[in-house]
Amino acid sequence: MEVERKEVEDTDIKVIIEKRMKEPHEMKSKQVHAVPKTKHKGTATCNIQFGIDVITQTPAHGIAEEIRRVNQKRIRAEQLIIRERKLTEAKEAEKKTAEIWEKKRQENKNRSTNAEKKSEWKSEKKSNYLDEIVALDCEMVGVGKKGDISVLARACVISGHGEVLTDQYCCSYKYVTDYRTHISGIEQKHMKNAQGFCKLQQKVKNAIAGKIVVGHGLMHDFLVLKIPHRESMKRDTADYFIGKFEKNKRPGLKTLAKDQLGLEIQSEAHSPVIDAKAALDIYLKNREEWEATLSKNPSNKMSHASISRTNEYAESDSDDNWSSFKNEF
């Protein structure tokens, strides 16, 4: 970079800048060091580059410290930009996935409409069982010194028809040490002024009362909700497909959605709305076989493990992927 050094009066620095701003763009890359005649006032640098005008007056704390402070500000600004970009991308991905869901649901609805025309009785029966189903998914944050104790932060309940009955945040009565944002999507701002835990708990309780609850890893959802629900009224996709991809292991919802529905989910932070809809659609796709398995084993209907297809997949009483979770009432 070409450098021009001049001894000038204090007021001449502004004149130099004004002249540079009027010059062609290629001339703005020239750096001018204007050295005031009064030395104790320091060295003023006029750096005009890419249309940006900067004047730096040597501060009392020194050039090195000033450079460090400027660099820190620049790094923080860059981190903020990256964070905002990731959040924007996550929202766009969630919106795109929601659109795909809506399109598929509309297609299913059209197919259902055609099927209903063939048999009015089957149509009424189908409508009735959808009214008795809801899907549940919760997002948790961590409390305690290590942030390994899960508490409720967000709860979502979807009707059997795919409508959102509730999707709300709540605050925690304990200090949150880990928001698990990269997975939960929860940030401090979401919980800061949110409703109390008991209010959200009651809303979820009312929404699922007397319903068959579908979900993935329902054990953890009900633990943080602190809501009792009959085992015979739960349909857990994690338990049903245990051992499908790996012996004695419960598959993740992301894997099941890809395998059963051909959809990509959870590429960024989790969305409880999308996760609940995924679990619901997986259940509806396998409903006839699932319910037939339960009806053949009425004595074991209270057991989660009985939901699994024992003839096809291996069962296990323990799972390493789930044992790492710690919850408290």
N, C-alpha and C positions, 0 to 999 in steps of 0.2 A: 504494500500500500504506500502510495506517495505521501510524504509528510512535509508539512510546511511549518516552520517555527518562526514566530514573530514576538517581539516585545511590544506590548500594546498597553493602552490604558484599560481600566476595568470595563468601561462602557463599550470599548471596541469589540468585545467578544460577541455581543448581540449583533453588531454590524456584520461581522464575519459570517454568522449563521444566516442572516437575512440574505447575504450575497450568495451563499452556497445553495440556499433553497431556490433561488432564481436560476441557478446554473443547470445545464443538462444533467440527466440522471447519471451518466458515466463520470461526471465530475464530482458527484456527491460521495464517492468512495475515498476522496482525499481527506486525510486527518490533519487537523490544524492544532498545534500546540501553542496556545497563547500564553505567554509568560508575562504576568503583570510586573510593572516596575517596582511595586511595593512587594518585596519578597515574602513578608510574613503572611500575606494573604494566600500564598500557595500558588500552584499551577493549575490553570483552568484548561481543560481539554475539550475541544469541540469536535466531536466525531459524528459526521453525517454520512450514513450509509444505508442504502436501500430505502431511502426516503424517511429514515428515522433520525431525529435530532436529539443528541444527548450532550448535556453540559455537566461536567464533573468538577466541582471545586474541592481541592484537597482538604479533607476534614481534619479536625483536631486529633482524632484517634488514629490517623495515618492511612496511607494508601492500601496496605496489605489488609488491614481490618475492614476497610470499606469494600475491597474486592470480595472478601469472604462473606460479608453481609449480602452483597449483591448476588453472589452465587447461590446463597441459601434461598433468597427470595425467588430466584429463577427456578431452582430445583422444586420448591414448593408449588410454584405456578405450573410447572410441567406435570407434577404429580396430580394436581387438581384437574388439569386438562385430561390426563390419561384416565383418571377415575370417572370423570363425567362422560368420556367417550365410551368406557366399558358399560356404564349404567345405561347409556343411550342404546348401545348395541344389544344389551340384555332385554331392554324393553321392546326393541324392534323384533328381536327373536321371539319373545313371548307373544307379541301381537301377531306375528306371522304364524306361529304354531296354533294360536287361537283361531285364526282364520281357516287354517287347514282342518282343525277340529270341527268348526262350524260347517265347512263344506261337506266333510264326511258325514256329519250328523244330518245335514239336510238330505244327502243322498240316501242315508239309511231311513230317514223319515219318508222319503218318496217311495222307497222300496216297501216300507211298512204299509204305506197307504194303498199300494197296489195289492199287497197281500190281504189287507183288511177287506178289500172289495170282494175277494174270493170267499171269505168266511167271516161273517159278522160276529159269530160267536167267539172265534179265535181272537178277533180284534178286541172285543170287550175284555177277554181274559188277559190279553197282553197288557192292555191299559191298566187293568186292576193290579197286576203284579208290579208294574213300574211305579205305581202309587205307593207301594209298600217298601220301596228301596230308596236308600240314600247312600251317598259316598262321602267319606270323611278323610281329611288330611290336615295335619298340623305341622307348624314350623316351631322349632324350639331354639332357645338360646341357653348358654351355660352360665351357671352361678357357682360360687365356691372359689377357693384359692386357685384351683387348676381349671376352672370353668367346665368341669366334667359332669356337673349335676344339671340335668335338663329341666327347664321350666317352659311353660307355654308362652308363646309370643304372638302367634297368629293361628286362627282356626278357620277352616273352610268346610262347608257342607253343601253338597250338590244333590239335587233331587234325581229320581230315577229317570226323569225326562231330560236331564242335563242342565237344568236351570240352577243358578247359584242362589241358594237359600240364605247363606250367610258367609261372609268373607271379611273378617275383622281382626284388628290387633288388640292386644291388651298389655298393660304395664306389669312389671314384676315387683312383688313386695320385697324381693331380695336384690342386692346389688349385682348387676350383670357384669361378669368378667370376660365373657367371650360371646359376641353376637353371632359368630359363625356365618358372617355375611356371605362368604364365597359359596356357601351351601344353602343357607336359609334365605338369603336376600334381605335379612333384617338389619336395620341400622338403628342407631340410638334415636333418631328423629321419629321413627315409627312407633316407638314405645313410650317416648317421653310424656306425651299428653294423651295417651290412649286410655280407654276405659279400664276399670279394675278387672282383675281375673274373674271374680265371682259373677260379674255381669255377663262376660263372654261365655263363661261356663254354663250359665243358665240358658243362654240363647242356643248353644249347641245341644244342651240337654232337651230343650223343647223341640228342636228340629229333628232329633233322632228318636224321640220317644215312640215306642211301639213299632219301629222300623227295622228292617234288615240293613245292617251297616256294612258297606263294602269299603275296603281300603287295602293299603299295603303296609304291613308292619303295624297293625291296629293296636297291638299290645302297648307300644310306646305312646300312641296317641291317647289311649284311655288312661294311661298312667299319669301323663301331664295334665289331662283334663280332670282327673280324679272323679270320673263318672262311672258308675257301675252299669254294665250292660250284659244281658244274657249271652253266653257263649254260642247258644243255638241260633242267635240272631246276628252273628258276625260272619262275614265272608272275607277272608284274608287271602289276597292273591299270592303273598309271599309264602304262606303255608301250603296253599293248594299246589303250587308248582315246585315245591321243595325237591331237589335232586334232579331237576330237568336238565340243567346244563352242567352241573358239577355235583358229584355224589355227596349226599347229606348236607347240601348247602342251599340256602334260600336265595333265589335270584333277585337282583335289583330290579326296581320298577323300570329303569331305563332299558335294561335288557329285555324285559317282558314286553314293553311297548313296541320295541323294534321287532321282536319275534312274533307277537300276536297281532299287532295292528299295523306294522310297517311304518311306525312313526318315530321320529327322533325327538326326544325330550331331554330335559336336564342338561343341555349343553352349557348353560351358565347356571346362575343361582336357581334353586328350585322355585316353582310356582305351585302353591297348594291347589289352585283351581285346575291347572293342567294335570297335576298328579292325580287328583281325585277323579277327574274325568277319564283318565287313562285306566285307573283301577276299575272304574264302573264299566267301561267298554270291554275290558278284558273279562270281567265277570259275565256280562251279558252274552258275550260270544261263547262262553263255555257253560252257560247257566244250566242247560238241560242235563248235560253230563254231570255237572257239579251237584245239582239237586238230586239227581238219580243216585249218586254215590251216597249222599246223606240219607236218603230214604231207605237204602238197603242196609244201613247201619244205624238205626234209630237209637240203639243203646249207647252209641259213642258220639251222639250228636253234640254233647256238651264239650267235646274235646277239640281243640284247634287242629291237632294232628290228624283227626279223622277226616278232615276236609281234603287232605292230600290223597292223590290216587295211588294207593299202596301197590297195586299190581304193576304200575308203570314206573313209579319213582321210589327211590329209597327214602325212608323217613329217619329223622334224628331228633333226639330230645334236647340236643345242644347245638349251638351254632356260633362259631368263632366271630363271625361278622357282627353278631348282635350282642355278644357278651360284653363288648366294650362300652355299651351304653349303660349309664348309671342314672337312675331316676329316683325321686323321693316324693312321698305324699305330703 
